[in-house]
Amino acid sequence: CDQEILLGHGVPTPNSGSSGLLPIMGPRYKNHLILSTESKRIDNVRTILSSMAGTITWANGKFDIRCGAPIYDISPVSLNDSDLADGNITVRPEPDLFDGYNCVRGRFADENQNYVITDLPPYKSTKYISEDRLPGQTTGGESWMEVDLPGVTSSLQGQRIQLLLLRLSRNALSFTGKYKSVLTAISAGQIVNI
């Protein structure tokens, strides 16, 4: 993804001392990979997807690859009751509350250490941990997600991806229903209004 995003601040602006800091910009996703033809194709695809928190789906005879950050279409598809074939819809969170994660730690190929696999700073969401505690419980409740990001060479990118993966694991919903033909215009992972 060529989109430049703000990675942080840290470079003093000229003649401002430490009062003004220039923004540090960088690509949203950047891949630094060597893929092997000896590896299974699906393993190579998974390696590519790991550097962008991506997903791959197969629908209507083709693969669809999406990056992890939601892409909000200019005119997202909207589904309402009139699009249902039988009037029934079931919505449920994925995963169940006690199968979810509230902390994440990952590994990446650090460009500052000659691309040696290195640990990222772990992230604990105090909000998610407190939400996951049973009533009356005051400690514990940590559930760790482990992520390997072999195509990521920047600690900042790795931290963004591991946080995004944690958020995506908490906010996933699945819905089932019988829809009319309007659903053929929608692919897995696409943002829709319901």
C-alpha positions as CSV (number, residue, x, y, z in Angstrom):
1,C,0.0,0.0,0.0
2,D,1.6,3.3,-1.1
3,Q,-0.5,5.4,1.3
4,E,1.7,7.5,3.5
5,I,0.5,7.8,7.1
6,L,1.8,9.6,10.2
7,L,4.1,7.2,12.2
8,G,4.9,9.6,14.9
9,H,6.8,12.8,15.8
10,G,10.4,13.1,16.8
11,V,12.6,15.2,14.5
12,P,13.0,18.8,15.8
13,T,11.9,21.4,13.3
14,P,14.8,23.7,12.2
15,N,15.5,26.6,14.5
16,S,12.8,25.5,17.0
17,G,14.8,23.7,19.6
18,S,12.8,20.9,21.1
19,S,9.5,22.8,21.0
20,G,8.5,21.8,17.4
21,L,8.7,18.2,16.2
22,L,8.5,17.2,12.5
23,P,6.1,14.4,11.7
24,I,7.6,11.1,10.8
25,M,5.7,9.7,7.7
26,G,5.9,6.3,6.2
27,P,4.0,3.7,4.2
28,R,1.0,2.1,5.8
29,Y,2.2,-1.3,4.7
30,K,5.7,-2.3,3.4
31,N,6.9,-5.7,2.4
32,H,10.5,-6.9,2.6
33,L,10.3,-10.6,1.7
34,I,12.2,-13.3,0.0
35,L,9.8,-16.1,-1.0
36,S,10.8,-19.5,-2.0
37,T,9.4,-21.6,-4.8
38,E,10.2,-24.6,-2.6
39,S,7.6,-23.4,-0.1
40,K,3.9,-24.2,-0.5
41,R,2.2,-21.4,-2.3
42,I,-0.3,-20.9,0.6
43,D,2.7,-20.4,3.0
44,N,4.1,-17.7,0.8
45,V,0.7,-16.0,0.6
46,R,0.4,-16.2,4.4
47,T,3.8,-14.5,4.7
48,I,2.7,-11.7,2.4
49,L,-0.6,-11.3,4.3
50,S,1.3,-11.1,7.6
51,S,3.0,-7.8,6.6
52,M,-0.4,-6.1,6.0
53,A,-2.6,-7.8,8.5
54,G,-4.4,-9.1,5.4
55,T,-6.9,-11.7,4.6
56,I,-7.6,-13.8,1.5
57,T,-11.0,-15.2,0.4
58,W,-12.3,-17.2,-2.5
59,A,-15.6,-16.2,-3.9
60,N,-17.3,-16.2,-7.3
61,G,-14.3,-17.9,-8.9
62,K,-11.6,-15.5,-7.8
63,F,-9.3,-14.7,-4.9
64,D,-9.8,-11.4,-3.1
65,I,-6.9,-10.0,-0.9
66,R,-7.6,-7.2,1.5
67,C,-5.3,-5.4,3.9
68,G,-6.2,-5.4,7.6
69,A,-7.1,-1.8,7.9
70,P,-10.7,-1.5,6.8
71,I,-11.2,0.3,3.5
72,Y,-14.3,2.3,3.6
73,D,-15.7,2.4,0.1
74,I,-17.1,5.7,-1.1
75,S,-20.5,4.2,-1.4
76,P,-20.6,1.0,0.7
77,V,-23.3,-1.5,0.0
78,S,-26.3,-1.3,2.4
79,L,-28.4,-4.3,3.3
80,N,-31.8,-4.0,4.9
81,D,-34.8,-6.1,5.7
82,S,-36.0,-5.9,2.1
83,D,-32.8,-7.7,0.9
84,L,-33.6,-10.7,3.1
85,A,-35.1,-13.7,1.2
86,D,-36.8,-15.1,4.2
87,G,-36.8,-12.3,6.8
88,N,-34.4,-14.0,9.3
89,I,-30.9,-12.9,10.2
90,T,-28.6,-14.1,13.0
91,V,-25.7,-11.8,14.2
92,R,-23.2,-13.1,16.7
93,P,-19.7,-11.9,17.9
94,E,-16.7,-13.9,16.8
95,P,-15.0,-15.2,18.8
96,D,-17.0,-15.8,22.0
97,L,-16.0,-13.6,24.9
98,F,-13.8,-16.1,26.6
99,D,-12.1,-17.2,23.4
100,G,-10.9,-13.7,22.6
101,Y,-7.5,-12.0,23.2
102,N,-6.8,-8.9,25.2
103,C,-3.0,-8.7,24.8
104,V,-0.7,-9.2,21.9
105,R,3.0,-9.8,21.3
106,G,4.8,-10.3,18.0
107,R,8.0,-10.9,16.2
108,F,9.4,-9.1,13.1
109,A,12.6,-9.0,11.0
110,D,14.3,-5.9,12.4
111,E,16.1,-3.9,9.7
112,N,18.2,-2.2,12.3
113,Q,19.5,-5.6,13.5
114,N,20.4,-7.0,10.0
115,Y,16.9,-8.5,9.7
116,V,17.2,-10.8,12.7
117,I,13.8,-11.9,14.0
118,T,13.2,-9.7,17.0
119,D,10.4,-9.3,19.6
120,L,8.1,-6.3,19.3
121,P,7.1,-4.5,22.5
122,P,4.1,-6.4,23.9
123,Y,0.8,-4.6,24.2
124,K,-1.7,-5.1,27.0
125,S,-5.1,-3.5,26.6
126,T,-6.2,-2.6,30.1
127,K,-9.7,-1.9,28.7
128,Y,-10.0,-5.4,27.2
129,I,-8.5,-7.1,30.2
130,S,-11.0,-5.4,32.6
131,E,-13.9,-6.3,30.2
132,D,-12.8,-9.9,30.2
133,R,-12.6,-10.3,34.0
134,L,-15.3,-12.3,35.7
135,P,-17.5,-10.4,38.2
136,G,-15.6,-9.9,41.4
137,Q,-12.3,-10.7,39.9
138,T,-9.6,-8.0,40.3
139,T,-6.5,-9.5,38.8
140,G,-5.6,-11.8,35.9
141,G,-7.6,-12.3,32.8
142,E,-4.7,-11.8,30.3
143,S,-5.1,-13.8,27.1
144,W,-2.2,-13.4,24.7
145,M,-2.3,-13.4,20.9
146,E,1.1,-14.4,19.3
147,V,1.8,-13.0,15.9
148,D,4.7,-13.6,13.5
149,L,5.4,-10.8,11.0
150,P,8.3,-12.0,8.9
151,G,7.7,-9.5,6.1
152,V,7.7,-6.5,8.5
153,T,11.1,-4.8,9.1
154,S,10.0,-1.7,11.0
155,S,9.1,-1.8,14.7
156,L,6.5,0.9,14.2
157,Q,4.8,-1.0,11.4
158,G,4.9,-4.2,13.5
159,Q,3.3,-2.5,16.5
160,R,0.6,-1.0,14.3
161,I,-0.2,-4.4,12.8
162,Q,-0.2,-6.3,16.1
163,L,-2.6,-3.7,17.6
164,L,-4.8,-3.9,14.5
165,L,-4.9,-7.7,14.7
166,L,-5.9,-7.4,18.4
167,R,-8.7,-5.0,17.6
168,L,-9.9,-7.0,14.7
169,S,-10.1,-10.1,16.9
170,R,-12.3,-8.2,19.3
171,N,-14.6,-6.6,16.9
172,A,-15.5,-9.4,14.5
173,L,-19.1,-10.2,13.8
174,S,-20.6,-12.9,11.7
175,F,-24.0,-12.8,10.3
176,T,-26.1,-15.4,8.5
177,G,-29.2,-15.1,6.5
178,K,-30.7,-15.8,3.2
179,Y,-30.4,-12.8,1.0
180,K,-31.6,-11.9,-2.5
181,S,-29.1,-11.5,-5.4
182,V,-27.8,-8.1,-4.0
183,L,-25.3,-10.2,-2.0
184,T,-23.4,-11.2,-5.1
185,A,-21.9,-7.7,-5.2
186,I,-20.4,-8.2,-1.7
187,S,-17.2,-10.0,-0.9
188,A,-15.9,-11.3,2.5
189,G,-14.1,-8.5,4.4
190,Q,-16.0,-5.7,2.7
191,I,-17.6,-3.0,4.9
192,V,-21.4,-3.0,4.6
193,N,-24.1,-1.1,6.3
194,I,-26.8,-3.3,7.9
